[in-house]
Amino acid sequence: MGEECIHGFDEGLCAICSPPPEPAAAPKPARATRKPTGRSAPRERAAVRGAGPAASARSARAASGASAAPVDVGASRIYHVTHIENLGRILGAGAILADAGDPPAAPAVDIAAPAARTYRRTATVPGADATVAEYVPFLLSTDAHVWDAIRTGTPDPRLAAEAVERAAADHVILVSSVAAAAGARREVDGEVVVSATDASVGGAELAADWSAVSRAVVRLTLADDGEGLRTGELLVRGGVPLERIALIAVSNDRVRDRVRAALAAVGAKTRVAVYPPWFLGSSD
């Protein structure tokens, strides 16, 4: 197996990591100019007078709106962060399991604060006969605030005290997409949920039907150039099978070799990629 990039392609085949050289810009043809006549000059002067700051701002907004690509909700990437010691149990179960699922996740190394666990086990999801703990949590960005707290060793009430004392390199990131993780369950209200904030924080508003989930993902993606993705969370009820995980990202070759050996032991074919930037804090 050759080296692969974080997007799952073999080395040199990814248009993002190894973009083709940009073609040289063709020289612009010279444009003839002519002195405005007396009849057209007033009209041109009026146009210039109308092109003030407000007009420029309107033009910029129009250009931005025209160039903004629509958000593909199904293709949106989601990320499940866990300690490397928990990977064996995930592989053994063949899925990422929910804390209060059947069977429960029972992580060997719990990165969540006890109070956060307790809250998730009591907080209910609107429109579903379930608590938040019955869902597998996914981050919407590799720069999510809670993950950045681990990367920078910053205490966070959502995290166990030990979680911010461990190296970020001791963790792995299981990468999927909204469509892959949700599967056919998006047809049933309450099976896939989106929160604009961490669901372990009181007062979090949860979108629990697919149309609301889709709108929430679009809103968080577009909010402040993606800043909303740093606070949001996507929840999938019960568990997410390993075959729905496209990639396992790790910080270095040592962890990659360990993960590959664990995958081989259970006959799993999930790709593994070393991508250090995801494991560096925002201050690095």
Secondary structure, 3 states (H helix, E strand, C coil): CCCECCCCCECCCCCCCCCCCCCCCCCCCCCCCCCCCCCCHHHHHHHHHHCCHHHHHHHHHHHHHHHCCCCCCCCCEEEEEEEHHHHHHHHHHCEEECCCCCCCCCCCCCCECHHHHHHHHHCECCCCCCEHHHEEEEECCCCCHHHHHHHHCCCCCCECHHHHCCCHHHEEEEEEEHHHHHHHHHHCCCCEEEECCCCCCCCCCEECCHHHHHHHHHHHHHHHHHHHHHHCEEEEECEEEHHHCCEEEECCHHHHHHHHHHHHHHCCCCEEEECHHHHCCCCC
